[in-house]
Amino acid sequence: MYTMSHTEDFIKDLYLRIGILKPQQLNYHKIANGLGVKLFYWDDSSQALFLKDLACIFLNRNLTQQELWQDFCHELAHVLFHWGNQRRMSESFRQYQETKANQFMYHACVPSFMLNELNIFDATYESVRSVCKLFNVEYEFALKRIRQFIQKKRFMQNLDTKSFQHM
């Protein structure tokens, strides 16, 4: 049995609320519109900003479609959970926000509730390529996400096994 974390539950609830049920529906324009986030494209690195009460995500227009999707999910984490100007905060707090945004990015790009339906049990080349294509992410990204997912699944199975042994 796969038990979802707070982040995984949050993403599932968020996506279901805006009508995203399947990997083919994952689209950063649809997500931005559903959340009232304005998208802009520019030549600088991707980032999230607030202009008064308006959340904005600026994406680097020179990125591949996979990189745009990955960057969007990273910046979405900043919009949803973070505050402050990173140029004015301590390095450790900035690093904390970046780590949390990266964690969120992996789960938002390849949501666990969708990945769980694919019955992936290992990180074979075929599995990784399938996830790349289905979720529009880069190969290394898909590989890392599958490994995260499998590792958590195994951990949860071990917990279940150990809890029954102590009864």
C-alpha positions as CSV (number, residue, x, y, z in Angstrom):
1,M,0.0,0.0,0.0
2,Y,1.3,3.5,-0.9
3,T,0.7,6.2,1.7
4,M,1.0,9.7,0.3
5,S,2.9,12.5,2.1
6,H,1.5,15.9,2.7
7,T,3.1,17.2,-0.4
8,E,1.7,14.4,-2.5
9,D,-1.7,14.9,-1.1
10,F,-1.5,18.6,-1.6
11,I,-0.6,18.1,-5.3
12,K,-3.3,15.6,-5.9
13,D,-6.0,17.8,-4.3
14,L,-4.7,20.8,-6.3
15,Y,-4.8,19.0,-9.6
16,L,-8.2,17.4,-9.0
17,R,-9.6,20.8,-8.0
18,I,-8.6,22.2,-11.4
19,G,-9.7,19.2,-13.4
20,I,-6.4,17.4,-13.9
21,L,-6.8,13.7,-13.6
22,K,-4.4,12.1,-16.1
23,P,-0.8,12.8,-17.2
24,Q,-2.0,13.9,-20.6
25,Q,-3.8,16.8,-18.9
26,L,-0.7,18.1,-17.1
27,N,-0.1,21.5,-18.6
28,Y,1.5,24.6,-17.0
29,H,-0.9,27.0,-18.8
30,K,-3.9,25.2,-17.5
31,I,-2.4,25.1,-14.0
32,A,-1.5,28.8,-14.0
33,N,-4.9,29.7,-15.3
34,G,-6.6,27.5,-12.7
35,L,-4.6,29.2,-9.9
36,G,-4.7,32.8,-11.2
37,V,-1.0,32.8,-11.8
38,K,0.3,35.0,-14.7
39,L,2.9,33.5,-17.0
40,F,5.5,35.6,-18.8
41,Y,8.4,34.5,-21.0
42,W,11.8,36.2,-21.0
43,D,15.5,35.6,-21.7
44,D,16.6,35.5,-18.0
45,S,16.5,32.5,-15.7
46,S,13.0,31.4,-14.6
47,Q,11.7,32.9,-11.4
48,A,8.5,33.7,-9.4
49,L,7.6,37.2,-8.4
50,F,4.7,38.9,-6.8
51,L,3.5,42.2,-8.2
52,K,1.3,43.5,-5.4
53,D,-1.2,40.6,-4.9
54,L,-0.6,39.1,-8.4
55,A,1.5,35.9,-8.5
56,C,3.7,35.8,-11.6
57,I,6.0,33.1,-13.0
58,F,8.6,34.2,-15.5
59,L,9.9,31.3,-17.6
60,N,13.1,31.4,-19.8
61,R,11.8,31.3,-23.3
62,N,14.9,29.5,-24.5
63,L,14.2,26.3,-22.6
64,T,12.9,23.0,-24.1
65,Q,9.3,22.0,-23.4
66,Q,10.5,19.6,-20.7
67,E,12.6,22.2,-19.0
68,L,9.8,24.7,-19.1
69,W,7.5,22.2,-17.4
70,Q,10.1,21.4,-14.8
71,D,10.9,25.1,-14.2
72,F,7.2,26.0,-14.0
73,C,6.7,23.4,-11.2
74,H,9.7,24.6,-9.3
75,E,8.6,28.2,-9.5
76,L,5.0,27.2,-8.6
77,A,6.3,26.0,-5.3
78,H,7.7,29.5,-4.6
79,V,4.3,31.0,-5.5
80,L,2.3,28.6,-3.3
81,F,4.6,28.4,-0.2
82,H,7.3,31.0,-0.1
83,W,7.7,34.7,0.6
84,G,10.4,37.3,0.6
85,N,13.0,38.4,-1.8
86,Q,15.7,35.7,-2.0
87,R,18.4,38.4,-2.6
88,R,17.7,39.8,0.8
89,M,17.4,36.7,2.9
90,S,20.1,34.6,4.6
91,E,21.8,32.0,2.4
92,S,20.6,29.1,4.6
93,F,16.9,30.2,4.3
94,R,17.3,30.7,0.5
95,Q,18.8,27.2,0.3
96,Y,15.9,25.9,2.4
97,Q,13.3,27.4,0.0
98,E,15.2,26.1,-3.1
99,T,15.4,22.6,-1.6
100,K,11.7,22.6,-0.8
101,A,10.8,23.9,-4.3
102,N,12.9,21.2,-5.9
103,Q,11.2,18.5,-3.9
104,F,7.8,19.9,-4.9
105,M,8.9,20.1,-8.5
106,Y,9.5,16.4,-8.7
107,H,6.1,15.6,-7.3
108,A,4.2,18.2,-9.3
109,C,5.8,17.2,-12.6
110,V,5.2,13.4,-12.0
111,P,2.5,13.2,-9.4
112,S,2.5,10.1,-7.2
113,F,-1.2,9.5,-7.6
114,M,-0.7,9.2,-11.4
115,L,2.6,7.3,-11.1
116,N,1.0,4.8,-8.8
117,E,-1.4,3.8,-11.5
118,L,1.4,2.8,-13.9
119,N,2.6,-0.1,-11.8
120,I,6.3,0.8,-12.2
121,F,8.4,-1.6,-10.1
122,D,11.9,-0.7,-11.3
123,A,13.9,2.0,-13.1
124,T,14.5,0.2,-16.3
125,Y,15.3,2.1,-19.5
126,E,11.8,1.3,-20.8
127,S,10.1,2.6,-17.6
128,V,12.1,5.8,-17.6
129,R,11.4,6.5,-21.3
130,S,7.7,5.8,-20.7
131,V,7.6,8.4,-17.8
132,C,9.6,10.9,-19.9
133,K,7.0,10.7,-22.7
134,L,3.9,10.5,-20.5
135,F,4.9,13.3,-18.2
136,N,7.0,15.4,-20.6
137,V,10.1,15.4,-18.4
138,E,13.8,14.9,-19.2
139,Y,15.4,11.4,-18.9
140,E,17.5,12.2,-15.7
141,F,14.5,13.8,-14.1
142,A,12.3,10.8,-14.8
143,L,15.0,8.4,-13.5
144,K,15.3,10.3,-10.3
145,R,11.6,10.6,-9.8
146,I,11.0,6.8,-10.4
147,R,13.8,6.0,-8.0
148,Q,12.3,8.3,-5.3
149,F,8.9,6.6,-5.9
150,I,10.2,3.1,-5.7
151,Q,12.3,3.8,-2.7
152,K,9.3,5.2,-0.8
153,K,7.2,2.2,-1.9
154,R,9.7,-0.2,-0.6
155,F,10.1,1.7,2.6
156,M,6.3,1.6,3.1
157,Q,6.2,-2.1,2.4
158,N,9.0,-2.7,5.0
159,L,7.1,-0.7,7.6
160,D,3.9,-2.8,6.9
161,T,5.9,-6.0,7.2
162,K,7.6,-5.0,10.4
163,S,4.4,-3.7,12.0
164,F,2.8,-7.1,11.4
165,Q,5.8,-9.0,12.9
166,H,5.4,-7.1,16.2
167,M,1.7,-8.0,16.7
